[in-house]
Amino acid sequence: MGLDCAAVTPQRLCIGCRRSDAKSALVRLVINPVDATLQLDWAQRLPGRGCYLHPQCVSVVIRNHGVGRAFRRSIDPAQVAAVLNPLKAD
Ligand SMILES: [Zn+2]
């Protein structure tokens, strides 16, 4: 009877490993609607289209062009690397 609380945890797909995980385990990326730049959305509440990835999947995402695919547009790989590389330091 009733809902399983664990099942209610929001799940999102990682654009690196393509596995679903709890939203809280992933980092959100958005394209700023004003200046069209890629940015990290730590609070996961910025407006606009977003995608998610594990911090540990950064290298995969950079290599497989997952960001451009997620947003269905070509994004300068240098911009992707500049935004995502700081995540690898952790
Ligand atoms: Zn992943």
PDB file of the backbone (N, CA, C, O) and the ligand in Angstrom, with CONECT records:
HET     ZN  A 101       1
ATOM      1  N   MET A   1       0.819  -1.206   0.000  1.00  0.00           N
ATOM      2  CA  MET A   1       0.000   0.000   0.000  1.00  0.00           C
ATOM      3  C   MET A   1       0.852   1.254   0.000  1.00  0.00           C
ATOM      4  O   MET A   1       1.979   1.227   0.493  1.00  0.00           O
ATOM      5  N   GLY A   2       0.347   2.344  -0.535  1.00  0.00           N
ATOM      6  CA  GLY A   2       1.066   3.614  -0.494  1.00  0.00           C
ATOM      7  C   GLY A   2       2.239   3.657  -1.451  1.00  0.00           C
ATOM      8  O   GLY A   2       2.559   2.684  -2.134  1.00  0.00           O
ATOM      9  N   LEU A   3       2.860   4.809  -1.475  1.00  0.00           N
ATOM     10  CA  LEU A   3       3.992   5.001  -2.372  1.00  0.00           C
ATOM     11  C   LEU A   3       5.308   4.683  -1.677  1.00  0.00           C
ATOM     12  O   LEU A   3       5.490   4.977  -0.496  1.00  0.00           O
ATOM     13  N   ASP A   4       6.199   4.091  -2.412  1.00  0.00           N
ATOM     14  CA  ASP A   4       7.553   3.879  -1.913  1.00  0.00           C
ATOM     15  C   ASP A   4       8.302   5.206  -2.049  1.00  0.00           C
ATOM     16  O   ASP A   4       8.436   5.736  -3.152  1.00  0.00           O
ATOM     17  N   CYS A   5       8.784   5.733  -0.937  1.00  0.00           N
ATOM     18  CA  CYS A   5       9.442   7.043  -0.978  1.00  0.00           C
ATOM     19  C   CYS A   5      10.633   7.061  -1.921  1.00  0.00           C
ATOM     20  O   CYS A   5      10.875   8.061  -2.596  1.00  0.00           O
ATOM     21  N   ALA A   6      11.369   5.976  -1.973  1.00  0.00           N
ATOM     22  CA  ALA A   6      12.566   5.931  -2.818  1.00  0.00           C
ATOM     23  C   ALA A   6      12.197   6.127  -4.290  1.00  0.00           C
ATOM     24  O   ALA A   6      12.968   6.694  -5.063  1.00  0.00           O
ATOM     25  N   ALA A   7      11.018   5.654  -4.661  1.00  0.00           N
ATOM     26  CA  ALA A   7      10.601   5.744  -6.062  1.00  0.00           C
ATOM     27  C   ALA A   7      10.250   7.171  -6.454  1.00  0.00           C
ATOM     28  O   ALA A   7      10.143   7.484  -7.640  1.00  0.00           O
ATOM     29  N   VAL A   8      10.073   8.035  -5.467  1.00  0.00           N
ATOM     30  CA  VAL A   8       9.673   9.406  -5.747  1.00  0.00           C
ATOM     31  C   VAL A   8      10.884  10.305  -5.996  1.00  0.00           C
ATOM     32  O   VAL A   8      10.736  11.403  -6.531  1.00  0.00           O
ATOM     33  N   THR A   9      12.073   9.853  -5.615  1.00  0.00           N
ATOM     34  CA  THR A   9      13.278  10.628  -5.860  1.00  0.00           C
ATOM     35  C   THR A   9      13.392  10.932  -7.345  1.00  0.00           C
ATOM     36  O   THR A   9      13.389  10.009  -8.160  1.00  0.00           O
ATOM     37  N   PRO A  10      13.494  12.218  -7.722  1.00  0.00           N
ATOM     38  CA  PRO A  10      13.560  12.546  -9.154  1.00  0.00           C
ATOM     39  C   PRO A  10      14.803  11.927  -9.799  1.00  0.00           C
ATOM     40  O   PRO A  10      15.911  12.020  -9.271  1.00  0.00           O
ATOM     41  N   GLN A  11      14.590  11.304 -10.938  1.00  0.00           N
ATOM     42  CA  GLN A  11      15.675  10.661 -11.655  1.00  0.00           C
ATOM     43  C   GLN A  11      15.966  11.431 -12.945  1.00  0.00           C
ATOM     44  O   GLN A  11      15.056  11.936 -13.603  1.00  0.00           O
ATOM     45  N   ARG A  12      17.231  11.508 -13.284  1.00  0.00           N
ATOM     46  CA  ARG A  12      17.604  12.147 -14.547  1.00  0.00           C
ATOM     47  C   ARG A  12      18.654  11.291 -15.228  1.00  0.00           C
ATOM     48  O   ARG A  12      19.370  10.524 -14.584  1.00  0.00           O
ATOM     49  N   LEU A  13      18.732  11.438 -16.544  1.00  0.00           N
ATOM     50  CA  LEU A  13      19.669  10.655 -17.334  1.00  0.00           C
ATOM     51  C   LEU A  13      20.981  11.411 -17.481  1.00  0.00           C
ATOM     52  O   LEU A  13      20.995  12.595 -17.818  1.00  0.00           O
ATOM     53  N   CYS A  14      22.076  10.718 -17.227  1.00  0.00           N
ATOM     54  CA  CYS A  14      23.404  11.314 -17.413  1.00  0.00           C
ATOM     55  C   CYS A  14      23.766  11.262 -18.893  1.00  0.00           C
ATOM     56  O   CYS A  14      23.638  10.217 -19.529  1.00  0.00           O
ATOM     57  N   ILE A  15      24.225  12.401 -19.446  1.00  0.00           N
ATOM     58  CA  ILE A  15      24.567  12.432 -20.871  1.00  0.00           C
ATOM     59  C   ILE A  15      25.916  11.782 -21.141  1.00  0.00           C
ATOM     60  O   ILE A  15      26.310  11.627 -22.297  1.00  0.00           O
ATOM     61  N   GLY A  16      26.630  11.399 -20.076  1.00  0.00           N
ATOM     62  CA  GLY A  16      27.919  10.718 -20.255  1.00  0.00           C
ATOM     63  C   GLY A  16      27.725   9.211 -20.331  1.00  0.00           C
ATOM     64  O   GLY A  16      27.951   8.601 -21.376  1.00  0.00           O
ATOM     65  N   CYS A  17      27.304   8.609 -19.217  1.00  0.00           N
ATOM     66  CA  CYS A  17      27.169   7.153 -19.168  1.00  0.00           C
ATOM     67  C   CYS A  17      25.766   6.697 -19.568  1.00  0.00           C
ATOM     68  O   CYS A  17      25.519   5.498 -19.701  1.00  0.00           O
ATOM     69  N   ARG A  18      24.832   7.660 -19.764  1.00  0.00           N
ATOM     70  CA  ARG A  18      23.458   7.358 -20.186  1.00  0.00           C
ATOM     71  C   ARG A  18      22.707   6.522 -19.163  1.00  0.00           C
ATOM     72  O   ARG A  18      21.782   5.789 -19.513  1.00  0.00           O
ATOM     73  N   ARG A  19      23.100   6.630 -17.912  1.00  0.00           N
ATOM     74  CA  ARG A  19      22.364   5.921 -16.875  1.00  0.00           C
ATOM     75  C   ARG A  19      21.528   6.922 -16.087  1.00  0.00           C
ATOM     76  O   ARG A  19      21.911   8.080 -15.925  1.00  0.00           O
ATOM     77  N   SER A  20      20.396   6.463 -15.607  1.00  0.00           N
ATOM     78  CA  SER A  20      19.562   7.304 -14.744  1.00  0.00           C
ATOM     79  C   SER A  20      20.123   7.285 -13.339  1.00  0.00           C
ATOM     80  O   SER A  20      20.641   6.272 -12.869  1.00  0.00           O
ATOM     81  N   ASP A  21      20.010   8.419 -12.680  1.00  0.00           N
ATOM     82  CA  ASP A  21      20.454   8.494 -11.295  1.00  0.00           C
ATOM     83  C   ASP A  21      19.629   9.577 -10.610  1.00  0.00           C
ATOM     84  O   ASP A  21      18.915  10.345 -11.254  1.00  0.00           O
ATOM     85  N   ALA A  22      19.748   9.615  -9.289  1.00  0.00           N
ATOM     86  CA  ALA A  22      19.039  10.659  -8.557  1.00  0.00           C
ATOM     87  C   ALA A  22      19.545  12.010  -9.038  1.00  0.00           C
ATOM     88  O   ALA A  22      20.744  12.218  -9.225  1.00  0.00           O
ATOM     89  N   LYS A  23      18.604  12.916  -9.232  1.00  0.00           N
ATOM     90  CA  LYS A  23      18.938  14.264  -9.680  1.00  0.00           C
ATOM     91  C   LYS A  23      20.053  14.881  -8.831  1.00  0.00           C
ATOM     92  O   LYS A  23      20.913  15.604  -9.336  1.00  0.00           O
ATOM     93  N   SER A  24      20.017  14.579  -7.535  1.00  0.00           N
ATOM     94  CA  SER A  24      20.983  15.181  -6.610  1.00  0.00           C
ATOM     95  C   SER A  24      22.404  14.670  -6.828  1.00  0.00           C
ATOM     96  O   SER A  24      23.359  15.298  -6.369  1.00  0.00           O
ATOM     97  N   ALA A  25      22.561  13.534  -7.526  1.00  0.00           N
ATOM     98  CA  ALA A  25      23.885  12.990  -7.797  1.00  0.00           C
ATOM     99  C   ALA A  25      24.470  13.550  -9.086  1.00  0.00           C
ATOM    100  O   ALA A  25      25.615  13.261  -9.435  1.00  0.00           O
ATOM    101  N   LEU A  26      23.677  14.353  -9.791  1.00  0.00           N
ATOM    102  CA  LEU A  26      24.080  14.852 -11.099  1.00  0.00           C
ATOM    103  C   LEU A  26      24.239  16.369 -11.064  1.00  0.00           C
ATOM    104  O   LEU A  26      23.689  17.052 -10.200  1.00  0.00           O
ATOM    105  N   VAL A  27      25.003  16.871 -12.024  1.00  0.00           N
ATOM    106  CA  VAL A  27      25.163  18.312 -12.178  1.00  0.00           C
ATOM    107  C   VAL A  27      24.333  18.736 -13.382  1.00  0.00           C
ATOM    108  O   VAL A  27      24.337  18.066 -14.415  1.00  0.00           O
ATOM    109  N   ARG A  28      23.622  19.850 -13.246  1.00  0.00           N
ATOM    110  CA  ARG A  28      22.792  20.310 -14.366  1.00  0.00           C
ATOM    111  C   ARG A  28      23.551  21.333 -15.203  1.00  0.00           C
ATOM    112  O   ARG A  28      24.261  22.196 -14.686  1.00  0.00           O
ATOM    113  N   LEU A  29      23.377  21.206 -16.497  1.00  0.00           N
ATOM    114  CA  LEU A  29      23.936  22.168 -17.444  1.00  0.00           C
ATOM    115  C   LEU A  29      22.788  22.849 -18.158  1.00  0.00           C
ATOM    116  O   LEU A  29      21.810  22.193 -18.519  1.00  0.00           O
ATOM    117  N   VAL A  30      22.886  24.137 -18.367  1.00  0.00           N
ATOM    118  CA  VAL A  30      21.863  24.844 -19.134  1.00  0.00           C
ATOM    119  C   VAL A  30      22.538  25.752 -20.152  1.00  0.00           C
ATOM    120  O   VAL A  30      23.708  26.111 -20.020  1.00  0.00           O
ATOM    121  N   ILE A  31      21.768  26.110 -21.167  1.00  0.00           N
ATOM    122  CA  ILE A  31      22.206  27.148 -22.071  1.00  0.00           C
ATOM    123  C   ILE A  31      21.461  28.408 -21.677  1.00  0.00           C
ATOM    124  O   ILE A  31      20.232  28.465 -21.709  1.00  0.00           O
ATOM    125  N   ASN A  32      22.225  29.403 -21.309  1.00  0.00           N
ATOM    126  CA  ASN A  32      21.643  30.679 -20.888  1.00  0.00           C
ATOM    127  C   ASN A  32      20.814  31.261 -22.023  1.00  0.00           C
ATOM    128  O   ASN A  32      21.348  31.521 -23.101  1.00  0.00           O
ATOM    129  N   PRO A  33      19.514  31.473 -21.802  1.00  0.00           N
ATOM    130  CA  PRO A  33      18.658  31.954 -22.889  1.00  0.00           C
ATOM    131  C   PRO A  33      19.004  33.376 -23.344  1.00  0.00           C
ATOM    132  O   PRO A  33      18.645  33.787 -24.448  1.00  0.00           O
ATOM    133  N   VAL A  34      19.700  34.117 -22.486  1.00  0.00           N
ATOM    134  CA  VAL A  34      20.024  35.503 -22.829  1.00  0.00           C
ATOM    135  C   VAL A  34      21.223  35.588 -23.767  1.00  0.00           C
ATOM    136  O   VAL A  34      21.145  36.206 -24.829  1.00  0.00           O
ATOM    137  N   ASP A  35      22.332  34.963 -23.370  1.00  0.00           N
ATOM    138  CA  ASP A  35      23.530  35.103 -24.202  1.00  0.00           C
ATOM    139  C   ASP A  35      23.957  33.786 -24.858  1.00  0.00           C
ATOM    140  O   ASP A  35      25.012  33.720 -25.489  1.00  0.00           O
ATOM    141  N   ALA A  36      23.137  32.739 -24.710  1.00  0.00           N
ATOM    142  CA  ALA A  36      23.380  31.455 -25.366  1.00  0.00           C
ATOM    143  C   ALA A  36      24.671  30.776 -24.943  1.00  0.00           C
ATOM    144  O   ALA A  36      25.201  29.940 -25.675  1.00  0.00           O
ATOM    145  N   THR A  37      25.181  31.125 -23.772  1.00  0.00           N
ATOM    146  CA  THR A  37      26.380  30.446 -23.290  1.00  0.00           C
ATOM    147  C   THR A  37      25.995  29.257 -22.417  1.00  0.00           C
ATOM    148  O   THR A  37      24.949  29.239 -21.769  1.00  0.00           O
ATOM    149  N   LEU A  38      26.871  28.282 -22.428  1.00  0.00           N
ATOM    150  CA  LEU A  38      26.692  27.096 -21.613  1.00  0.00           C
ATOM    151  C   LEU A  38      27.097  27.430 -20.181  1.00  0.00           C
ATOM    152  O   LEU A  38      28.119  28.080 -19.960  1.00  0.00           O
ATOM    153  N   GLN A  39      26.309  26.993 -19.217  1.00  0.00           N
ATOM    154  CA  GLN A  39      26.721  27.225 -17.835  1.00  0.00           C
ATOM    155  C   GLN A  39      26.240  26.115 -16.916  1.00  0.00           C
ATOM    156  O   GLN A  39      25.273  25.411 -17.211  1.00  0.00           O
ATOM    157  N   LEU A  40      26.940  25.976 -15.792  1.00  0.00           N
ATOM    158  CA  LEU A  40      26.558  25.003 -14.779  1.00  0.00           C
ATOM    159  C   LEU A  40      25.426  25.589 -13.942  1.00  0.00           C
ATOM    160  O   LEU A  40      25.419  26.777 -13.621  1.00  0.00           O
ATOM    161  N   ASP A  41      24.494  24.751 -13.606  1.00  0.00           N
ATOM    162  CA  ASP A  41      23.359  25.178 -12.797  1.00  0.00           C
ATOM    163  C   ASP A  41      23.367  24.371 -11.504  1.00  0.00           C
ATOM    164  O   ASP A  41      22.686  23.353 -11.382  1.00  0.00           O
ATOM    165  N   TRP A  42      24.144  24.844 -10.552  1.00  0.00           N
ATOM    166  CA  TRP A  42      24.307  24.079  -9.303  1.00  0.00           C
ATOM    167  C   TRP A  42      23.000  23.945  -8.546  1.00  0.00           C
ATOM    168  O   TRP A  42      22.742  22.909  -7.934  1.00  0.00           O
ATOM    169  N   ALA A  43      22.172  24.978  -8.578  1.00  0.00           N
ATOM    170  CA  ALA A  43      20.911  24.931  -7.844  1.00  0.00           C
ATOM    171  C   ALA A  43      19.839  24.158  -8.609  1.00  0.00           C
ATOM    172  O   ALA A  43      18.771  23.875  -8.067  1.00  0.00           O
ATOM    173  N   GLN A  44      20.124  23.813  -9.877  1.00  0.00           N
ATOM    174  CA  GLN A  44      19.208  23.046 -10.732  1.00  0.00           C
ATOM    175  C   GLN A  44      17.854  23.732 -10.860  1.00  0.00           C
ATOM    176  O   GLN A  44      16.813  23.076 -10.859  1.00  0.00           O
ATOM    177  N   ARG A  45      17.876  25.054 -10.969  1.00  0.00           N
ATOM    178  CA  ARG A  45      16.596  25.742 -11.110  1.00  0.00           C
ATOM    179  C   ARG A  45      16.625  26.894 -12.105  1.00  0.00           C
ATOM    180  O   ARG A  45      15.692  27.695 -12.146  1.00  0.00           O
ATOM    181  N   LEU A  46      17.680  26.989 -12.904  1.00  0.00           N
ATOM    182  CA  LEU A  46      17.702  28.030 -13.927  1.00  0.00           C
ATOM    183  C   LEU A  46      16.702  27.679 -15.028  1.00  0.00           C
ATOM    184  O   LEU A  46      16.459  26.504 -15.299  1.00  0.00           O
ATOM    185  N   PRO A  47      16.128  28.698 -15.657  1.00  0.00           N
ATOM    186  CA  PRO A  47      15.174  28.426 -16.735  1.00  0.00           C
ATOM    187  C   PRO A  47      15.888  27.928 -17.987  1.00  0.00           C
ATOM    188  O   PRO A  47      17.104  28.065 -18.121  1.00  0.00           O
ATOM    189  N   GLY A  48      15.140  27.370 -18.865  1.00  0.00           N
ATOM    190  CA  GLY A  48      15.716  26.927 -20.134  1.00  0.00           C
ATOM    191  C   GLY A  48      15.955  25.439 -20.164  1.00  0.00           C
ATOM    192  O   GLY A  48      15.798  24.734 -19.168  1.00  0.00           O
ATOM    193  N   ARG A  49      16.337  24.988 -21.331  1.00  0.00           N
ATOM    194  CA  ARG A  49      16.583  23.576 -21.546  1.00  0.00           C
ATOM    195  C   ARG A  49      17.827  23.159 -20.789  1.00  0.00           C
ATOM    196  O   ARG A  49      18.833  23.869 -20.806  1.00  0.00           O
ATOM    197  N   GLY A  50      17.770  22.025 -20.130  1.00  0.00           N
ATOM    198  CA  GLY A  50      18.928  21.569 -19.362  1.00  0.00           C
ATOM    199  C   GLY A  50      19.267  20.124 -19.652  1.00  0.00           C
ATOM    200  O   GLY A  50      18.467  19.392 -20.235  1.00  0.00           O
ATOM    201  N   CYS A  51      20.448  19.720 -19.246  1.00  0.00           N
ATOM    202  CA  CYS A  51      20.808  18.314 -19.294  1.00  0.00           C
ATOM    203  C   CYS A  51      21.640  18.022 -18.046  1.00  0.00           C
ATOM    204  O   CYS A  51      22.067  18.938 -17.344  1.00  0.00           O
ATOM    205  N   TYR A  52      21.859  16.755 -17.784  1.00  0.00           N
ATOM    206  CA  TYR A  52      22.512  16.357 -16.541  1.00  0.00           C
ATOM    207  C   TYR A  52      23.676  15.420 -16.798  1.00  0.00           C
ATOM    208  O   TYR A  52      23.678  14.653 -17.762  1.00  0.00           O
ATOM    209  N   LEU A  53      24.674  15.496 -15.912  1.00  0.00           N
ATOM    210  CA  LEU A  53      25.774  14.549 -15.997  1.00  0.00           C
ATOM    211  C   LEU A  53      26.368  14.315 -14.618  1.00  0.00           C
ATOM    212  O   LEU A  53      26.252  15.149 -13.720  1.00  0.00           O
ATOM    213  N   HIS A  54      27.013  13.152 -14.470  1.00  0.00           N
ATOM    214  CA  HIS A  54      27.786  12.881 -13.265  1.00  0.00           C
ATOM    215  C   HIS A  54      29.087  13.672 -13.359  1.00  0.00           C
ATOM    216  O   HIS A  54      29.670  13.763 -14.440  1.00  0.00           O
ATOM    217  N   PRO A  55      29.554  14.247 -12.247  1.00  0.00           N
ATOM    218  CA  PRO A  55      30.858  14.925 -12.291  1.00  0.00           C
ATOM    219  C   PRO A  55      31.959  13.985 -12.789  1.00  0.00           C
ATOM    220  O   PRO A  55      32.892  14.424 -13.462  1.00  0.00           O
ATOM    221  N   GLN A  56      31.854  12.711 -12.464  1.00  0.00           N
ATOM    222  CA  GLN A  56      32.892  11.758 -12.878  1.00  0.00           C
ATOM    223  C   GLN A  56      32.767  11.370 -14.348  1.00  0.00           C
ATOM    224  O   GLN A  56      33.626  10.660 -14.871  1.00  0.00           O
ATOM    225  N   CYS A  57      31.729  11.816 -15.012  1.00  0.00           N
ATOM    226  CA  CYS A  57      31.535  11.487 -16.430  1.00  0.00           C
ATOM    227  C   CYS A  57      31.977  12.624 -17.353  1.00  0.00           C
ATOM    228  O   CYS A  57      31.737  12.571 -18.560  1.00  0.00           O
ATOM    229  N   VAL A  58      32.612  13.637 -16.801  1.00  0.00           N
ATOM    230  CA  VAL A  58      33.022  14.802 -17.589  1.00  0.00           C
ATOM    231  C   VAL A  58      33.871  14.413 -18.800  1.00  0.00           C
ATOM    232  O   VAL A  58      33.628  14.887 -19.910  1.00  0.00           O
ATOM    233  N   SER A  59      34.861  13.555 -18.585  1.00  0.00           N
ATOM    234  CA  SER A  59      35.749  13.175 -19.688  1.00  0.00           C
ATOM    235  C   SER A  59      34.975  12.491 -20.814  1.00  0.00           C
ATOM    236  O   SER A  59      35.225  12.738 -21.994  1.00  0.00           O
ATOM    237  N   VAL A  60      34.040  11.636 -20.435  1.00  0.00           N
ATOM    238  CA  VAL A  60      33.222  10.933 -21.424  1.00  0.00           C
ATOM    239  C   VAL A  60      32.394  11.941 -22.215  1.00  0.00           C
ATOM    240  O   VAL A  60      32.313  11.869 -23.441  1.00  0.00           O
ATOM    241  N   VAL A  61      31.788  12.867 -21.506  1.00  0.00           N
ATOM    242  CA  VAL A  61      30.913  13.852 -22.144  1.00  0.00           C
ATOM    243  C   VAL A  61      31.692  14.713 -23.135  1.00  0.00           C
ATOM    244  O   VAL A  61      31.211  15.002 -24.231  1.00  0.00           O
ATOM    245  N   ILE A  62      32.893  15.118 -22.741  1.00  0.00           N
ATOM    246  CA  ILE A  62      33.707  15.938 -23.637  1.00  0.00           C
ATOM    247  C   ILE A  62      34.079  15.138 -24.879  1.00  0.00           C
ATOM    248  O   ILE A  62      34.087  15.671 -25.989  1.00  0.00           O
ATOM    249  N   ARG A  63      34.383  13.869 -24.693  1.00  0.00           N
ATOM    250  CA  ARG A  63      34.816  13.035 -25.801  1.00  0.00           C
ATOM    251  C   ARG A  63      33.662  12.670 -26.738  1.00  0.00           C
ATOM    252  O   ARG A  63      33.842  12.629 -27.955  1.00  0.00           O
ATOM    253  N   ASN A  64      32.487  12.406 -26.179  1.00  0.00           N
ATOM    254  CA  ASN A  64      31.401  11.910 -27.047  1.00  0.00           C
ATOM    255  C   ASN A  64      30.446  13.013 -27.517  1.00  0.00           C
ATOM    256  O   ASN A  64      29.404  12.724 -28.106  1.00  0.00           O
ATOM    257  N   HIS A  65      30.800  14.271 -27.258  1.00  0.00           N
ATOM    258  CA  HIS A  65      29.983  15.407 -27.695  1.00  0.00           C
ATOM    259  C   HIS A  65      28.551  15.314 -27.162  1.00  0.00           C
ATOM    260  O   HIS A  65      27.595  15.710 -27.830  1.00  0.00           O
ATOM    261  N   GLY A  66      28.429  14.785 -25.955  1.00  0.00           N
ATOM    262  CA  GLY A  66      27.114  14.593 -25.353  1.00  0.00           C
ATOM    263  C   GLY A  66      26.358  15.883 -25.139  1.00  0.00           C
ATOM    264  O   GLY A  66      25.128  15.892 -25.177  1.00  0.00           O
ATOM    265  N   VAL A  67      27.069  16.976 -24.914  1.00  0.00           N
ATOM    266  CA  VAL A  67      26.392  18.248 -24.646  1.00  0.00           C
ATOM    267  C   VAL A  67      25.683  18.747 -25.894  1.00  0.00           C
ATOM    268  O   VAL A  67      24.518  19.139 -25.836  1.00  0.00           O
ATOM    269  N   GLY A  68      26.370  18.732 -27.003  1.00  0.00           N
ATOM    270  CA  GLY A  68      25.758  19.179 -28.253  1.00  0.00           C
ATOM    271  C   GLY A  68      24.558  18.321 -28.621  1.00  0.00           C
ATOM    272  O   GLY A  68      23.558  18.821 -29.136  1.00  0.00           O
ATOM    273  N   ARG A  69      24.667  17.023 -28.352  1.00  0.00           N
ATOM    274  CA  ARG A  69      23.554  16.124 -28.667  1.00  0.00           C
ATOM    275  C   ARG A  69      22.364  16.418 -27.752  1.00  0.00           C
ATOM    276  O   ARG A  69      21.216  16.428 -28.196  1.00  0.00           O
ATOM    277  N   ALA A  70      22.649  16.653 -26.486  1.00  0.00           N
ATOM    278  CA  ALA A  70      21.577  16.909 -25.532  1.00  0.00           C
ATOM    279  C   ALA A  70      20.811  18.182 -25.888  1.00  0.00           C
ATOM    280  O   ALA A  70      19.591  18.250 -25.734  1.00  0.00           O
ATOM    281  N   PHE A  71      21.539  19.180 -26.362  1.00  0.00           N
ATOM    282  CA  PHE A  71      20.883  20.452 -26.676  1.00  0.00           C
ATOM    283  C   PHE A  71      20.498  20.565 -28.146  1.00  0.00           C
ATOM    284  O   PHE A  71      19.927  21.570 -28.569  1.00  0.00           O
ATOM    285  N   ARG A  72      20.810  19.538 -28.915  1.00  0.00           N
ATOM    286  CA  ARG A  72      20.487  19.509 -30.347  1.00  0.00           C
ATOM    287  C   ARG A  72      20.999  20.745 -31.084  1.00  0.00           C
ATOM    288  O   ARG A  72      20.290  21.356 -31.884  1.00  0.00           O
ATOM    289  N   ARG A  73      22.229  21.086 -30.794  1.00  0.00           N
ATOM    290  CA  ARG A  73      22.870  22.172 -31.543  1.00  0.00           C
ATOM    291  C   ARG A  73      24.372  21.981 -31.398  1.00  0.00           C
ATOM    292  O   ARG A  73      24.837  21.283 -30.497  1.00  0.00           O
ATOM    293  N   SER A  74      25.121  22.604 -32.290  1.00  0.00           N
ATOM    294  CA  SER A  74      26.555  22.444 -32.153  1.00  0.00           C
ATOM    295  C   SER A  74      27.065  23.473 -31.154  1.00  0.00           C
ATOM    296  O   SER A  74      26.744  24.660 -31.220  1.00  0.00           O
ATOM    297  N   ILE A  75      27.857  22.980 -30.243  1.00  0.00           N
ATOM    298  CA  ILE A  75      28.408  23.836 -29.209  1.00  0.00           C
ATOM    299  C   ILE A  75      29.922  23.738 -29.300  1.00  0.00           C
ATOM    300  O   ILE A  75      30.479  22.645 -29.400  1.00  0.00           O
ATOM    301  N   ASP A  76      30.570  24.868 -29.266  1.00  0.00           N
ATOM    302  CA  ASP A  76      32.023  24.925 -29.358  1.00  0.00           C
ATOM    303  C   ASP A  76      32.653  23.991 -28.312  1.00  0.00           C
ATOM    304  O   ASP A  76      32.453  24.182 -27.112  1.00  0.00           O
ATOM    305  N   PRO A  77      33.407  22.989 -28.761  1.00  0.00           N
ATOM    306  CA  PRO A  77      34.017  22.048 -27.811  1.00  0.00           C
ATOM    307  C   PRO A  77      34.900  22.744 -26.781  1.00  0.00           C
ATOM    308  O   PRO A  77      35.037  22.275 -25.651  1.00  0.00           O
ATOM    309  N   ALA A  78      35.493  23.859 -27.177  1.00  0.00           N
ATOM    310  CA  ALA A  78      36.333  24.595 -26.233  1.00  0.00           C
ATOM    311  C   ALA A  78      35.479  25.176 -25.101  1.00  0.00           C
ATOM    312  O   ALA A  78      35.901  25.229 -23.946  1.00  0.00           O
ATOM    313  N   GLN A  79      34.275  25.607 -25.463  1.00  0.00           N
ATOM    314  CA  GLN A  79      33.374  26.140 -24.438  1.00  0.00           C
ATOM    315  C   GLN A  79      32.915  25.026 -23.490  1.00  0.00           C
ATOM    316  O   GLN A  79      32.852  25.207 -22.274  1.00  0.00           O
ATOM    317  N   VAL A  80      32.600  23.882 -24.078  1.00  0.00           N
ATOM    318  CA  VAL A  80      32.193  22.731 -23.268  1.00  0.00           C
ATOM    319  C   VAL A  80      33.304  22.364 -22.290  1.00  0.00           C
ATOM    320  O   VAL A  80      33.056  22.159 -21.101  1.00  0.00           O
ATOM    321  N   ALA A  81      34.520  22.283 -22.800  1.00  0.00           N
ATOM    322  CA  ALA A  81      35.655  21.914 -21.947  1.00  0.00           C
ATOM    323  C   ALA A  81      35.881  22.945 -20.857  1.00  0.00           C
ATOM    324  O   ALA A  81      36.171  22.598 -19.712  1.00  0.00           O
ATOM    325  N   ALA A  82      35.747  24.221 -21.220  1.00  0.00           N
ATOM    326  CA  ALA A  82      35.987  25.286 -20.243  1.00  0.00           C
ATOM    327  C   ALA A  82      34.969  25.225 -19.103  1.00  0.00           C
ATOM    328  O   ALA A  82      35.304  25.489 -17.948  1.00  0.00           O
ATOM    329  N   VAL A  83      33.731  24.877 -19.436  1.00  0.00           N
ATOM    330  CA  VAL A  83      32.685  24.827 -18.415  1.00  0.00           C
ATOM    331  C   VAL A  83      32.807  23.554 -17.567  1.00  0.00           C
ATOM    332  O   VAL A  83      32.599  23.583 -16.354  1.00  0.00           O
ATOM    333  N   LEU A  84      33.149  22.435 -18.226  1.00  0.00           N
ATOM    334  CA  LEU A  84      33.125  21.154 -17.523  1.00  0.00           C
ATOM    335  C   LEU A  84      34.435  20.794 -16.823  1.00  0.00           C
ATOM    336  O   LEU A  84      34.418  20.092 -15.812  1.00  0.00           O
ATOM    337  N   ASN A  85      35.551  21.259 -17.336  1.00  0.00           N
ATOM    338  CA  ASN A  85      36.824  20.852 -16.750  1.00  0.00           C
ATOM    339  C   ASN A  85      36.955  21.115 -15.248  1.00  0.00           C
ATOM    340  O   ASN A  85      37.531  20.295 -14.534  1.00  0.00           O
ATOM    341  N   PRO A  86      36.430  22.246 -14.754  1.00  0.00           N
ATOM    342  CA  PRO A  86      36.546  22.483 -13.310  1.00  0.00           C
ATOM    343  C   PRO A  86      35.900  21.376 -12.469  1.00  0.00           C
ATOM    344  O   PRO A  86      36.289  21.170 -11.319  1.00  0.00           O
ATOM    345  N   LEU A  87      34.925  20.666 -13.028  1.00  0.00           N
ATOM    346  CA  LEU A  87      34.280  19.581 -12.279  1.00  0.00           C
ATOM    347  C   LEU A  87      35.236  18.425 -12.021  1.00  0.00           C
ATOM    348  O   LEU A  87      35.102  17.686 -11.046  1.00  0.00           O
ATOM    349  N   LYS A  88      36.203  18.288 -12.921  1.00  0.00           N
ATOM    350  CA  LYS A  88      37.125  17.151 -12.794  1.00  0.00           C
ATOM    351  C   LYS A  88      38.077  17.313 -11.612  1.00  0.00           C
ATOM    352  O   LYS A  88      38.642  16.339 -11.116  1.00  0.00           O
ATOM    353  N   ALA A  89      38.244  18.553 -11.174  1.00  0.00           N
ATOM    354  CA  ALA A  89      39.186  18.787 -10.087  1.00  0.00           C
ATOM    355  C   ALA A  89      38.731  18.166  -8.777  1.00  0.00           C
ATOM    356  O   ALA A  89      39.546  17.892  -7.896  1.00  0.00           O
ATOM    357  N   ASP A  90      37.429  17.943  -8.650  1.00  0.00           N
ATOM    358  CA  ASP A  90      36.906  17.431  -7.382  1.00  0.00           C
ATOM    359  C   ASP A  90      37.151  15.953  -7.179  1.00  0.00           C
ATOM    360  O   ASP A  90      36.761  15.398  -6.152  1.00  0.00           O
TER     361      ASP A  90
HETATM  362 ZN    ZN A 101      27.301   9.392 -15.808  1.00  0.00          ZN2+
END
